[in-house]
Amino acid sequence: MSDPQPSSEVKERGVVMRTGIATASDVLALLPLPAQDELTADQARGAVCVWDPTEPLLTAVTAVDLGERLEEVHLFPRACRRHTGDHAHRALLDHVPACEECTESRTICDVGRVLYRLALRRTATYGALDVPAMRETAREVLDGAEPVTEDRLDLVTSRLRGHLMMAVPAVLDAATTYPEGDIPAACALVGVEDARLRLDKEPAATRAAGIAHAQLLARSVMALCDHYQSLTHEPVSHA
């Protein structure tokens, strides 16, 4: 058996992609940073969060190393867990629609899995899921929404798949903290299975079938948002 080939990560139009095996260090080193001339000296040397200089000084415990960056001068950026998670979550939503492996199966690729794990680094206050963004995407194709163009439908469908790929493990993790027989947790598990079945479903190659499929995905997104917020005791809002 041949040894695994190292990752040759690339960015395509600003999207974190891969051509080999992805590690956390690979992906962290590709997360976009603020412009160099916008960084303070403390941000450039990794003393404070590269995305927010008002955060407390970083320590070996609280810092996430983003890898050496070879700019006009060498940067050694680090970040707090919350901002790392926020930016990894945004990168995941950009990555999934552009990744052939992620869009053609219900599982996510190596890069997607790393980005998902990084997204979980957000503190409990901010939650592992960006529920408002998930609901906003779902509402684009739900009954009563304005018609979407074919190109937009493809993009929204891919984003819905990405949302579900993040929501399924997050809801499963939340449900496992409850005792066996707990009714809300059991309902959440049913919702997870529905979402998995919908991720596996291949719609017919017609616009009507594509819209119907996107609406099913959107309803699963909304349902898993409800289950997640219920199980984690976050306020549930459909606004």
Residue, then its C-alpha position, 0 to 999 in steps of 0.5 A: m500500500s502506498d503512503p498517503q500523498p501530502s495535501s496540495e491545498v489550493k484556493e479557487r476563487g477564494v474558496v478553500m479546496r484540496t487536491g490531496i489529504a487535508t490536515a487541520s494545519d493545511v486548512l488553517a493556513l488557507l483561511p483568509l486574513p485581514a489585509q496586512d496593512e490593517l493588522t496591528a503589531d500584536q496581531a501580526r506577531g500572534a499576540v492577539c486574535v488576527w481577526d479582532p485586536t480587542e480580544p484578550l491576549l492569547t495564551a498557549v491554551t486559548a490560541v489557534d495557530l494559523g501558520e506562518r504567512l509569507e507576505e511582504v513581511h513574515l506574519f505569525p497569525r493566531a486567533c481565538r477559538r470563536h473567530t476561528g470557528d466563525h471563519a471556518h464556518r463561512a469557508l465551509l459554506d463557500h467550499v461545499p457548493a464548489c467541491e465535487e465530492c461534497t456535492e455528489s454525496r451526503t458526506i463531506c470531503d477531508v477539507g469539509r470535515v476539517l472545516y466542520r471540526l474547526a467550526l465547532r470551536r466556537t464557544a457555546t454562546y455562539g453555538a456550533l451552527d449559524v442558525p440565522a444563516m441556515r434559516e435565511t437560506a431555507r426561506e429562499v425556496l420554501d412555499g411562498a418564496e420568490p421564484v429563483t433562477e436556475d443558477r441561483l437554485d443550484l447554489v441554494t441547493s448546494r448551500l442547503r446540503g452544506h447546512l444539513m451536513m453540519a446540522v446532522p452531526a451537531v443535532l446528533d451530538a446534542a441528542t446523545t446528551y439526553p437519556e434514552g427515551d427522551i421525547p425531544a431527543a427522539c424526535a430530533l433523531v427522526g429529523v436527522e434520519d429524514a435529512r439523511l434520506r433527503l440528502d441521498k435523494e437524486p431529483a429528476a433533471t427538471r426544474a420542477a423536480g429541482i425546486a421540490h427537492a430544494q424545498l425538502l432540503a429546506r424543510s429539513v434545515m428548518a426542522l434541524c434548526d428547531h431541534y438543535q435550538s431545543l436540545t441546546h436550549e437556544p431561543v427558537s426563532h423563525a424570524 
